């Protein structure tokens, strides 16, 4: 089997295609959540702490000297990324919880059916054997 034929069979497997679709949708979902955090959640949060933008938080470790740029630690960007992660994690948790609830409803056991004639006969035989084995007073 040629290398290209093996690769084509590998790439066209269902789970590989599903993974590719998941990655693409995940990237799009990440953009939506990043916009939610940056454009919807962070402005009111910044307003609550005095109108400060988290991305502007930084420590200057060394000032610019001549042609050498300043060395700056942008911890505000890190804080922003933590908020992004927490919101993405919460959204995924909610989605998985909802999917699991829907799956449990589908997998709910069906109502007990009427016993077959054979099952009824076997139950009667069992009951008769129990009556014969119990001591009589």
GROMACS elastic network, one bead per residue, 0.5 to 0.9 nm:
[ bonds ]
;  ai    aj funct       b0    kb
    1     4     6  0.84718   500
    1     5     6  0.66272   500
    1     6     6  0.67289   500
    2     5     6  0.52926   500
    2     6     6  0.63114   500
    2     7     6  0.86321   500
    3     6     6  0.51963   500
    3     7     6  0.61068   500
    3     8     6  0.86007   500
    4     8     6  0.60484   500
    4     9     6  0.86102   500
    5     8     6  0.51046   500
    5     9     6  0.62732   500
    5    10     6  0.86247   500
    6     9     6  0.51772   500
    6    10     6  0.61755   500
    6    11     6  0.86136   500
    7    11     6  0.59932   500
    7    12     6  0.84795   500
    8    11     6  0.51097   500
    8    12     6  0.60394   500
    8    13     6  0.86900   500
    9    12     6  0.53085   500
    9    13     6  0.63943   500
   10    13     6  0.55646   500
   10    16     6  0.75868   500
   11    14     6  0.84473   500
   11    16     6  0.60659   500
   11    17     6  0.70854   500
   12    15     6  0.84082   500
   12    16     6  0.67380   500
   12    17     6  0.63722   500
   13    16     6  0.55095   500
   13    17     6  0.64340   500
   13    18     6  0.86929   500
   14    17     6  0.52794   500
   14    18     6  0.60747   500
   14    19     6  0.85793   500
   15    19     6  0.60314   500
   15    20     6  0.85901   500
   16    19     6  0.50482   500
   16    20     6  0.62506   500
   16    21     6  0.86894   500
   17    20     6  0.50659   500
   17    21     6  0.62308   500
   17    22     6  0.85474   500
   18    21     6  0.51339   500
   18    22     6  0.60885   500
   18    23     6  0.86588   500
   19    23     6  0.61652   500
   19    24     6  0.86716   500
   20    23     6  0.51591   500
   20    24     6  0.63010   500
   20    25     6  0.86443   500
   21    24     6  0.52023   500
   21    25     6  0.61206   500
   21    26     6  0.83462   500
   22    25     6  0.51858   500
   22    26     6  0.57915   500
   22    27     6  0.84903   500
   23    27     6  0.61237   500
   23    28     6  0.86898   500
   24    27     6  0.52191   500
   24    28     6  0.64429   500
   24    29     6  0.86336   500
   25    28     6  0.51139   500
   25    29     6  0.60167   500
   25    30     6  0.84756   500
   26    30     6  0.59710   500
   26    31     6  0.86765   500
   27    31     6  0.64726   500
   27    32     6  0.88537   500
   28    31     6  0.52151   500
   28    32     6  0.64907   500
   28    33     6  0.88096   500
   29    32     6  0.50648   500
   29    33     6  0.61873   500
   29    34     6  0.85176   500
   29    88     6  0.86583   500
   30    33     6  0.51182   500
   30    34     6  0.59840   500
   30    35     6  0.85150   500
   30    84     6  0.87431   500
   30    88     6  0.73641   500
   31    34     6  0.50471   500
   31    35     6  0.61535   500
   31    36     6  0.85371   500
   32    35     6  0.51681   500
   32    36     6  0.61598   500
   32    37     6  0.87206   500
   33    37     6  0.61562   500
   33    38     6  0.84906   500
   33    84     6  0.69951   500
   33    87     6  0.72390   500
   33    88     6  0.64120   500
   33    91     6  0.87239   500
   34    37     6  0.51688   500
   34    38     6  0.59559   500
   34    39     6  0.81553   500
   34    81     6  0.88079   500
   34    84     6  0.60081   500
   34    85     6  0.89808   500
   34    87     6  0.88468   500
   34    88     6  0.84976   500
   35    38     6  0.50849   500
   35    39     6  0.53978   500
   35    40     6  0.73075   500
   36    39     6  0.55302   500
   36    40     6  0.51110   500
   36    41     6  0.63999   500
   36    42     6  0.85400   500
   36    84     6  0.86953   500
   36    87     6  0.89313   500
   37    40     6  0.57153   500
   37    42     6  0.58178   500
   37    43     6  0.87664   500
   37    80     6  0.82125   500
   37    83     6  0.71708   500
   37    84     6  0.61102   500
   37    87     6  0.76120   500
   38    41     6  0.63622   500
   38    42     6  0.54133   500
   38    43     6  0.73271   500
   38    80     6  0.79892   500
   38    84     6  0.83096   500
   39    42     6  0.64811   500
   39    43     6  0.65790   500
   40    43     6  0.63156   500
   40    44     6  0.74506   500
   41    44     6  0.60553   500
   41    45     6  0.64126   500
   41    46     6  0.87694   500
   42    46     6  0.58150   500
   42    47     6  0.83902   500
   42    53     6  0.78099   500
   42    54     6  0.80136   500
   42    80     6  0.83763   500
   42    83     6  0.88419   500
   43    46     6  0.50195   500
   43    47     6  0.60996   500
   43    48     6  0.86487   500
   43    51     6  0.78009   500
   43    52     6  0.86275   500
   43    53     6  0.75273   500
   44    48     6  0.61712   500
   44    49     6  0.87466   500
   44    51     6  0.83002   500
   45    48     6  0.50672   500
   45    49     6  0.65102   500
   45    50     6  0.88048   500
   45    51     6  0.81939   500
   45    52     6  0.86842   500
   45    53     6  0.88666   500
   46    49     6  0.51975   500
   46    50     6  0.62793   500
   46    53     6  0.56517   500
   46    54     6  0.71471   500
   47    50     6  0.50856   500
   47    52     6  0.67367   500
   47    53     6  0.85519   500
   48    51     6  0.68273   500
   48    52     6  0.86493   500
   49    52     6  0.64495   500
   52    55     6  0.87570   500
   52    56     6  0.76743   500
   52    57     6  0.85119   500
   53    56     6  0.55567   500
   53    57     6  0.73957   500
   53    76     6  0.81421   500
   54    57     6  0.55319   500
   54    75     6  0.84126   500
   54    77     6  0.67610   500
   54    78     6  0.89205   500
   54    79     6  0.70038   500
   54    80     6  0.65132   500
   55    58     6  0.79500   500
   55    74     6  0.73665   500
   55    75     6  0.77398   500
   55    78     6  0.81515   500
   55    79     6  0.79270   500
   55    80     6  0.67556   500
   56    74     6  0.75369   500
   56    75     6  0.86058   500
   56    76     6  0.60400   500
   56    77     6  0.76975   500
   57    73     6  0.87223   500
   57    74     6  0.61796   500
   57    75     6  0.60446   500
   57    77     6  0.75290   500
   58    72     6  0.65001   500
   58    73     6  0.54188   500
   58    75     6  0.54976   500
   58    76     6  0.62046   500
   58    77     6  0.84918   500
   59    62     6  0.89763   500
   59    71     6  0.86396   500
   59    72     6  0.56420   500
   59    73     6  0.51022   500
   59    74     6  0.65534   500
   59    75     6  0.74878   500
   60    63     6  0.65483   500
   60    70     6  0.70951   500
   60    71     6  0.60544   500
   60    73     6  0.63195   500
   60    74     6  0.85599   500
   61    70     6  0.75666   500
   61    71     6  0.53742   500
   61    72     6  0.55500   500
   61    73     6  0.69672   500
   62    65     6  0.84162   500
   62    69     6  0.87206   500
   62    70     6  0.55525   500
   62    71     6  0.50421   500
   62    72     6  0.70836   500
   63    68     6  0.88992   500
   63    69     6  0.74555   500
   63    71     6  0.66076   500
   63    72     6  0.83164   500
   64    67     6  0.75068   500
   64    68     6  0.57341   500
   64    71     6  0.73108   500
   65    68     6  0.52514   500
   65    69     6  0.66545   500
   65    70     6  0.72077   500
   66    69     6  0.77401   500
   68    71     6  0.88675   500
   73    76     6  0.87385   500
   74    77     6  0.57251   500
   74    78     6  0.70296   500
   75    79     6  0.62999   500
   75    80     6  0.86451   500
   76    80     6  0.61803   500
   76    81     6  0.86216   500
   77    81     6  0.62055   500
   77    82     6  0.86660   500
   78    81     6  0.50499   500
   78    82     6  0.62705   500
   78    83     6  0.87709   500
   79    82     6  0.50540   500
   79    83     6  0.63992   500
   79    84     6  0.87048   500
   80    83     6  0.51657   500
   80    84     6  0.62655   500
   80    85     6  0.87103   500
   81    85     6  0.61000   500
   81    86     6  0.85880   500
   82    85     6  0.50716   500
   82    86     6  0.61681   500
   82    87     6  0.86310   500
   83    86     6  0.51611   500
   83    87     6  0.61934   500
   83    88     6  0.85596   500
   84    87     6  0.53451   500
   84    88     6  0.61492   500
   84    89     6  0.85445   500
   85    88     6  0.51101   500
   85    89     6  0.59686   500
   85    90     6  0.84750   500
   86    89     6  0.50475   500
   86    90     6  0.60514   500
   86    91     6  0.85581   500
   87    90     6  0.50043   500
   87    91     6  0.60822   500
   87    92     6  0.85555   500
   88    91     6  0.50901   500
   88    92     6  0.61243   500
   88    93     6  0.84708   500
   89    92     6  0.51822   500
   89    93     6  0.60139   500
   89    94     6  0.85889   500
   90    93     6  0.50186   500
   90    94     6  0.61512   500
   90    95     6  0.85968   500
   91    94     6  0.51750   500
   91    95     6  0.61918   500
   91    96     6  0.86563   500
   92    95     6  0.50269   500
   92    96     6  0.60587   500
   92    97     6  0.84300   500
   93    96     6  0.52222   500
   93    97     6  0.60215   500
   93    98     6  0.85312   500
   94    97     6  0.50939   500
   94    98     6  0.61113   500
   94    99     6  0.85944   500
   95    98     6  0.51516   500
   95    99     6  0.61777   500
   95   100     6  0.86283   500
   96    99     6  0.50194   500
   96   100     6  0.60661   500
   96   101     6  0.85952   500
   97   100     6  0.51239   500
   97   101     6  0.62385   500
   97   102     6  0.86863   500
   98   101     6  0.51666   500
   98   102     6  0.62848   500
   98   103     6  0.86410   500
   99   102     6  0.51016   500
   99   103     6  0.61133   500
   99   104     6  0.86532   500
  100   104     6  0.61238   500
  100   105     6  0.86805   500
  101   104     6  0.51570   500
  101   105     6  0.64086   500
  101   106     6  0.88404   500
  102   105     6  0.52729   500
  102   106     6  0.65085   500
  102   107     6  0.88483   500
  103   106     6  0.51071   500
  103   107     6  0.62044   500
  103   108     6  0.86748   500
  104   107     6  0.50146   500
  104   108     6  0.60598   500
  105   108     6  0.52625   500
  105   109     6  0.89808   500
  106   109     6  0.86062   500
  107   110     6  0.85584   500
  109   112     6  0.84036   500
  110   113     6  0.82154   500
  112   115     6  0.85731   500
  113   116     6  0.87481   500
  115   118     6  0.79804   500
  115   119     6  0.58188   500
  115   120     6  0.62805   500
  116   119     6  0.51799   500
  116   120     6  0.62754   500
  116   121     6  0.86747   500
  117   120     6  0.50961   500
  117   121     6  0.61712   500
  117   122     6  0.86186   500
  118   121     6  0.51149   500
  118   122     6  0.61641   500
  118   123     6  0.85995   500
  119   122     6  0.50914   500
  119   123     6  0.61235   500
  119   124     6  0.86826   500
  120   123     6  0.51001   500
  120   124     6  0.63096   500
  120   125     6  0.87351   500
  121   124     6  0.51418   500
  121   125     6  0.62728   500
  121   126     6  0.86375   500
  122   125     6  0.50616   500
  122   126     6  0.61382   500
  122   127     6  0.86276   500
  123   126     6  0.50378   500
  123   127     6  0.62116   500
  123   128     6  0.86944   500
  124   127     6  0.50780   500
  124   128     6  0.61944   500
  124   129     6  0.86453   500
  125   128     6  0.51208   500
  125   129     6  0.62041   500
  125   130     6  0.86452   500
  126   129     6  0.51834   500
  126   130     6  0.62560   500
  126   131     6  0.87436   500
  127   130     6  0.50987   500
  127   131     6  0.63094   500
  127   132     6  0.88131   500
  128   131     6  0.50989   500
  128   132     6  0.63622   500
  128   133     6  0.88310   500
  129   132     6  0.51372   500
  129   133     6  0.63445   500
  129   134     6  0.88924   500
  130   133     6  0.52199   500
  130   134     6  0.63709   500
  131   134     6  0.55004   500
  131   135     6  0.85250   500
  132   135     6  0.78710   500
  132   136     6  0.89939   500
  133   136     6  0.89837   500
